[in-house]
Amino acid sequence: MFEFFKRKYQERHLRNLITEPRDKRIDNWNDIKTIGLIFTVGDAEHWNLIHRFVTAQESHGKEVHLIGFQADKYPIDYIFSHTRTIICHEKEDFNYFGIPKEGVVDGFTSKHFDLVIDTTVQPDFFGKYVTAVTNANLKVGYSNTESELDEGTMDMYDMAIKKSEPMNLKDYIEQIVKYLMMINK
């Protein structure tokens, strides 16, 4: 019963956040200089994919900041080797309703990004919340059109990559880059 009320509270909170007006802009991939990436802490292979993407972008002069959600008691057997990474711990950093406590996400959300990429698997309140409160020209998310789970509102995303299968992180990132490379100004 509590989970139902928690979910409704989160949905209402998100709706209030996304009604605030903001400037939107789509740039060609080569013109994007700052990227914010939202992720869920996973296994070492998942982190290696993220880290390779970040390293490749930084070698091309892009600045990448990361924010991740670590579920309670999720074991980590590797080191987050990127200095601009914030990890939010489910047990310590969130209130009763699953909303980050004051100041927890500020190191990420206080920056302006040309692009924010949410790599969390929907439905995921953390990914949507951070996307909604972050100042970015373009916000991108992933939607599995065949998922039986209700993804809830996806209105915080300016661009959604929709496929009929669970997200494959490597393919998802490649799709974003491909579509943004097509943008002409």
Solvent accessible surface area in square Angstrom, and as a share of the most:
residue,aa,sasa,rsa
1,M,178,0.80
2,F,78,0.32
3,E,112,0.50
4,F,89,0.37
5,F,107,0.44
6,K,45,0.19
7,R,120,0.44
8,K,90,0.38
9,Y,67,0.25
10,Q,22,0.10
11,E,37,0.17
12,R,127,0.46
13,H,51,0.23
14,L,6,0.03
15,R,121,0.44
16,N,89,0.46
17,L,37,0.19
18,I,44,0.22
19,T,105,0.61
20,E,114,0.51
21,P,134,0.84
22,R,78,0.29
23,D,131,0.68
24,K,136,0.57
25,R,115,0.42
26,I,76,0.38
27,D,11,0.06
28,N,23,0.12
29,W,16,0.06
30,N,91,0.47
31,D,80,0.42
32,I,2,0.01
33,K,114,0.48
34,T,33,0.19
35,I,0,0.00
36,G,0,0.00
37,L,2,0.01
38,I,0,0.00
39,F,2,0.01
40,T,48,0.28
41,V,7,0.04
42,G,15,0.14
43,D,81,0.42
44,A,37,0.28
45,E,126,0.56
46,H,46,0.20
47,W,9,0.03
48,N,73,0.37
49,L,41,0.21
50,I,3,0.02
51,H,54,0.24
52,R,145,0.53
53,F,22,0.09
54,V,0,0.00
55,T,71,0.41
56,A,44,0.34
57,Q,19,0.09
58,E,56,0.25
59,S,89,0.57
60,H,142,0.63
61,G,59,0.57
62,K,14,0.06
63,E,75,0.33
64,V,0,0.00
65,H,15,0.07
66,L,1,0.00
67,I,0,0.00
68,G,0,0.00
69,F,32,0.14
70,Q,25,0.11
71,A,38,0.29
72,D,57,0.29
73,K,183,0.78
74,Y,75,0.28
75,P,106,0.67
76,I,58,0.29
77,D,126,0.65
78,Y,39,0.15
79,I,144,0.73
80,F,46,0.19
81,S,70,0.45
82,H,18,0.08
83,T,132,0.77
84,R,87,0.32
85,T,27,0.16
86,I,50,0.25
87,I,34,0.17
88,C,0,0.00
89,H,66,0.30
90,E,72,0.32
91,K,147,0.62
92,E,108,0.48
93,D,26,0.14
94,F,20,0.08
95,N,66,0.34
96,Y,158,0.60
97,F,63,0.26
98,G,16,0.15
99,I,15,0.07
100,P,11,0.07
101,K,96,0.40
102,E,175,0.79
103,G,43,0.41
104,V,34,0.20
105,V,9,0.05
106,D,74,0.38
107,G,38,0.36
108,F,1,0.00
109,T,22,0.13
110,S,88,0.57
111,K,70,0.30
112,H,87,0.39
113,F,1,0.01
114,D,22,0.11
115,L,0,0.00
116,V,0,0.00
117,I,1,0.00
118,D,0,0.00
119,T,6,0.03
120,T,1,0.01
121,V,101,0.58
122,Q,12,0.05
123,P,64,0.40
124,D,29,0.15
125,F,31,0.13
126,F,11,0.04
127,G,0,0.00
128,K,8,0.03
129,Y,24,0.09
130,V,0,0.00
131,T,0,0.00
132,A,15,0.12
133,V,47,0.27
134,T,3,0.02
135,N,86,0.44
136,A,1,0.01
137,N,11,0.06
138,L,2,0.01
139,K,4,0.02
140,V,0,0.00
141,G,0,0.00
142,Y,11,0.04
143,S,10,0.07
144,N,29,0.15
145,T,79,0.46
146,E,117,0.52
147,S,37,0.24
148,E,178,0.80
149,L,117,0.58
150,D,113,0.58
151,E,23,0.10
152,G,32,0.31
153,T,34,0.20
154,M,43,0.19
155,D,110,0.57
156,M,8,0.03
157,Y,18,0.07
158,D,52,0.27
159,M,36,0.16
160,A,38,0.29
161,I,10,0.05
162,K,133,0.56
163,K,64,0.27
164,S,67,0.43
165,E,88,0.39
166,P,101,0.64
167,M,32,0.14
168,N,81,0.42
169,L,17,0.09
170,K,110,0.47
171,D,59,0.31
172,Y,4,0.02
173,I,17,0.08
174,E,83,0.37
175,Q,37,0.17
176,I,0,0.00
177,V,36,0.21
178,K,95,0.40
179,Y,88,0.33
180,L,1,0.01
181,M,92,0.41
182,M,114,0.51
183,I,50,0.26
184,N,136,0.70
185,K,168,0.71
